[in-house]
Amino acid sequence: MSATVLKFGGSSFLHPQDYGRVAGHIADRLAAGENKIVAVVSAMSGTTGNLKAVMLDVNKQASPWNLDAALATGEMLSACLLEAAISRLAIPVMSLNGYSLGIRTNSNFGRASIESVDPKPIMAALQEHEVVVAAGAQAIDQSGRLTFLGRNSSDLTAIVIASMLGEHACEIYSDVPGVYTADPYLVPGAQMIPEIAYATLAQMSRHGAKVLHHRAVDYAEKHAVTIVCKSLAHDGVVTGTIVTGHGNARSVTVARDAAVLSCASLAERDNLCALLNQHDISVICMEDKDGACICILSDIDFAMRFVELADNRSVAIGSRTAVTQADSSESRVHLEDDYERAISLARQIHERMYPGAVGEPFGWKMSKQRSPYSSLLIRAK
C-alpha cells in the first residue's frame, strides 16, 4: 500500500488553531490525488522541557523509564489534537502512539535504539482510514514498556515509518524550509543548501544544527529514504533542501550548553570517548586550558548516565557553547564561555566562508518561537 509520509515539527503547532492549518494542508493533498497519508507529529514547541521540569520537581531521581513515559505524552497530545482537526473535515483518520506503531527498541531509556519494525499495525490503520497520525519520538521495548527515542527525534519516527512502508521519500516540515550554511536565526548571511549528502548533514546535526535529527539522517541513508525539507508557510509550502547521497557545503554550527568534562589523563579521556562513541554519542576529544577534555554536543543527559557508570575521575567543569566550522575536509571546534561571543564568532567565520552573503528575509530578524500553549498538559514552576 502506497502512502505519503509527512512529519510536522513542534514549530508547526504554536497555537491550537495551527492543527487546523495542518489538517487543511493534508486535506488539500488528498484532494490533489494523494492516496493515503501518514502524518508524524512532534509535541508543541516547549512541551517536552515543561514535562521534564515537572517530573524532576516531583522526584529528582525519577527512573529513566518513568521519565520516558512522561515525556512521550507531549507527542500523544499533539497526535490527538491533529486527529481531532482532521476529523472535523470529515476525513477518516486514526491516531497511533508508541504502543501501537509497530516499532520496537532496546531498553536504553532516554534515547532508545530501534531493534525491529512491524508495518502491520500502520497498514491495518491505513486500510480503514485515509490518514493515520503517528505520535513521534516513541516506541516500546521488548517488555512492552514505552520508550523515548530522544529529544527532537520525531524525524526518526517519520523516516522509520517511511522505510517500513516501502516509501522512498519522507517530507519534513519545520519553521525553516531547509538546511542552511548556519542557523538563519543567528547568522544573517546563512545560505540555503539545495541538496546535501546524508553524511554531511548528519555531521552538521551532531555538532548543533537542528533542522534534522542525526539518527534520522543515518537511518534514511541506511534505508535509502530521500528526505525533503519543507516549511508550511501562510502563503503555501516552500521546499528548500533535498537530502540524498550527494551535495556538500561549508557550514558553521552552534551548540549551546555543550557539556565539557576534564579528565585526569589522556588515557582516561580516550577510554571515555571510546565508551561514548560505542553508544553513538557525539563527543570531541580535545585539550585546552583545563587539560585533557571531552566535549559532549548532544544527548547530554543520556551521555552523563554512561559517564557516571564508567567509574573514572572525570569531573564536569560546566557547559560552554561549541562553534564548529566545517568544510569538505575537516571540522574545527571552538569552545566559548559566553554565548553572545560564540554567536559573534559564528558570524565572523560564516562571513569568511561566504563574504557578502545575504540571507533569507525571515531569518535573522525572527527569534525561534515557543508555543504559549506548551503547558496544556502540565505547567512547570
N, C-alpha and C positions, 0 to 999 in steps of 0.2 A: 504494500500500500504506500502510495506516494504522499508525502506531507511536507509542507514548508515549515521550517523551524525558525522562530524568531525569539530573540531574547531582549527584554526590556530592563534596563538598569534602574537603580533606585532614583536617579535623577529624572526619570520619566514620570515619577509619581510624587511630585512635590505637594500636590493638593488632591483631595478626593476626586474632584472633577476630572483630573488627569486620567483616571481609569476609564472614564467615558471617552476621552480623546483617543486613547489607545484602542479601546473597543471599536470606535469608529474607523480607525485605520484597518483593523482586522476585518471589519465588515466590508470595507472598500476592496480589500484584497480578495475576499470571497466573491464579491460581485464582479470583479475583473476576471474571474476564472480559476482562482486557486481552488484546489480540491479540498484538502484538509490542512489545518494549521495547528501546530503546537507552539504555544506562547510560554516561554520560560520567564519567570519574574523574580526580581530581587525585592528585598524589603524596601520600604520608604527610606530615603536617604536619612541617616542618623538613627534609625531604629535599633540596629544591632548594638551600637555603642550604648544606647539607653538601657537595653535589656541586660547587657553585661554589667553595667554600673550598678543596677538594682540588685542583680544576683550577688555580686561581690559585697554589696552593702548588707545583704541578709547574712551572707557567710563568705568571708574572705577565703576560706578553704573549700569552697564548693567543688565537688568532684568534677572532673572533666566531662563525664557523661551527663551529669546534671546540667552543666553549662551548655553542652551541645543541644540538649532537648529544649532549653530555654531560648537560645539564640535562633533556632530554626523557626520559632513561632512568628518571627518578623516576616519571613517569606511566605509562611502559611496564610497570614492575614492578607498579604498582598495578592496571593492567588485567589482567595475568596472574594476580595473586592473586584478584581478583574472579571472573575466568573459572573458576579452579580451585574457588572456593567454590560457584559456581552449578552447575558440572558435577557436583559432589558430590551435588547434589539431583536428579540425573538429568534436568536441563533442558538441551535442546540450546542450546549457547552458543558464541560465537566472539568473540575479541578482535581489534581492529584498532588499529594505531598510525598515526603521521603519514604513513608511506609508502603506506598503503592506504585512507585516509579519503576521498580524492577532493577534498581541499582544497588549492588552490594559492595561493601567496603571492608577494610580491616578495622580494627578497634583502636586506631590512633586518634582518639577523640581530640577535637580542636582543629585537626586538619587531616581527616581520614583519606586513605588512598583507595581508589576503585579496584576491586578484585574481579567482579563479574557483572554482567548485564543480561537482562532478560527482556526482550521487546514486547512480550505477550501482553502485559498489563496496559501499556500505552496503545498498542494496536487494537486491543479489545475496546478501549475507550473511544478510539477513532472510528471504529465500526459503527458506534451508536451516536456519535456526536461529530459536528463539523469542526469544533475547536476543542482542544484539550489545553488547559492552563496548568503548567507544572511549577511547583514551588522550587526555586533554585537552591543550590548550596547544601543539599541534604540528601541522605540516603539511609540505609540501615546496615548494621554489621551482621555477621553470621548468626548472632544470637537474637536478632530482631530488634536491637536497640537503635534508636535514632542516632545518626552521626552527622556531624557538620563538616563540610568539605573545606572550610576556611573562610576568612573574610574576603568579600568580593569575588566569591567563587561560583556565582550563578552562571558565569561564562562557561565554566567547566561542565555544569549540568547540561547546558544547551548543546555543547559540542558532543557530549556523550550520547544524548538523545538523537541528534542528527546521525551519528555513526551507527547506533543500534537500529535505526530505521532504514539504514542504507542510503541516506541522503548525502550528497557530496558537497553541500554548502550549508552555511548557517549565517543568519543575519543578526548582528549585534547592534542594538540601539543604545546610545548613551547621550550625554549632554554635549559631546563634540562629535562631528561626523566622521572622524577618522583618527589616524595616528599622525602625530606631529613630531617635528625635529626637537621639540621641547614642549613642556606644558604650556599651552596657549594662555592659561590663566596667569602664568608667572612671567613668561617671556614674550614681549610684544612682537618680536620678529619670527615667531615659530612658524614653520612651513609645513603644509600638508604633504604627506608622503603618499602618492597614488597607489603604489604597490610595494610590498615589503615581504621579505622571506620570513618563514616561521622562526628560524633560529635567531635572526636579528631582533625580531620583536620580543621573543622570549627573553633574550638577554636584557633588552631595554626594560621589560617588565620586572625582571629580577632586581634591577637597580633603581626602581622607583616609578617608572611610567605606569599610569593607572588605567589606560584605556582597556586593556585586556589582561586577564589573569594568566601568569606564565604557565601554569599547569594546563590550562585550557588550550593554549597555543601548542604546547608539547603534545597533547592528546590529538589535536587536529592534525598536526604533522604526521604522527604515527598512523592515523586512520584516514589520511588523505581527504580531510574536510576543509574546503576553502572557506575562509572567514571573510564576510563582507561587513565592514564597519559603516554604520549609518547614524543619522540623528533624525528624530521626528520633530521637525520644526512646525511652527504655527502656519507657515506658508507651504508646507509639503515636506517630503522626505529628501534629505541630502545624503548622497553616498560619497564617502571620502577615500577609504583605503581598502584594498583587497589584499588579504594575507594568503600567499601561496608559497611556492618553493623558490621564488625569485625576488630580487629587489633589495637594495641596501641604501643606507643613508647615514650620514654623520648625525649624532644626536647628543643632547645634554639632558640628563635626568636628575631629579631631585628627590631624595628620600628623607623625609623629615622624621625625627625621633629614631634614627638608626641606633641600635644598641652597640656599645663598644665595651669589650672586655679586655682587661690586661691579663697577661699570663706570666707565670714565674719564669718560664724559659721558652726558647724557640721550639724545643721538642714538645712541650706541653701544648703550645699553640697549634702545632702541626697535627698532633693527635686529636685535639678537639675539632679542628677544621675537618679532618677526615671523618670523624663521627657525624658531624652535622651534614656534610656532603652526602653521606650514606642515606640520609633521610630527606634529600632534595631540599635542603635549607640553604638559601643564598647567603654565603659568607665571603668575606675578603680577609685574607691573611696579610698582615702588614706590620710595619714597625714605624712608630712615631715617637714623640717626646716621652710617652709613657712606657716605651719599651715594646716588647712583643705583644701585638694586639690582634683581636678578631673584631671585625665589624659585621653585624648581622643586619641585613637590609629589609627582610620581610619575614612573615610568620614568626615574629619575635617571641610571643608568648609560648608558642609551640616549641621553639628552639630552646628557650630557657628551661623547659622541663628536662631536656636531654643534658643540658649543661649541669643542672643540679644533680642528675643521676651519674654524672661522669666521675665524681669523686676526685676532683682536681683542685688546685689552688687558684683557679681563675677568679677574678674579682670584677664585678660590673663597676665601671667607672662613670656611668651615666650615659645619656643619649646625646647624639650630635646629628647634624644634618649632613648627609653624604651627597656630594655633587659628582656625577660621573660623566665624563666626556668620552665618547666612543666614536670610532670610525671603523673601517673595514679590517684594520689590522690589530688594534689594541684598545683597551679601555684604561682610563686613569681615574682614580677616585680621590676626591678632596674632602676632608672632614672639616667642618666648621662648627664652632660652638654657638655662634649667633645665626639665627635663621635668616634674618634680613641680609646679613653679609653673604650668606650662602646664595640667596636669590640674586644678589648683585653679581656674584662670581659666575653664576649660571648664565646671566645675561651677557657678561663680558665674553665668556667662552663661545656662546652662540653667535655673538657679533663677529668674532674672529672666524668662525666657521662659515657664516653666511653674511658677509658685510653688506650693509644697506638693505637687508631683508625687511619686508613689510608684511605683518601678519594679517590674519582674517580680522574683519572689523569687530566681531563679537568677542574676540579673545581676551586681551589683557584688561579690557575695561570692566569685565564682569568678575565677580568673586564666585567661587564654587558654592552652590546653594545647598542648604539642608532643609528638609521639609519641616514646616512648623507643626505638622501633624504626626511627627515621628513618635510621639508619646501616646498614640491611640491605644496601644496595648497597656503600657505602664509608664509612669513618669519617674525619671531619675531625680534625685535631690538636686 
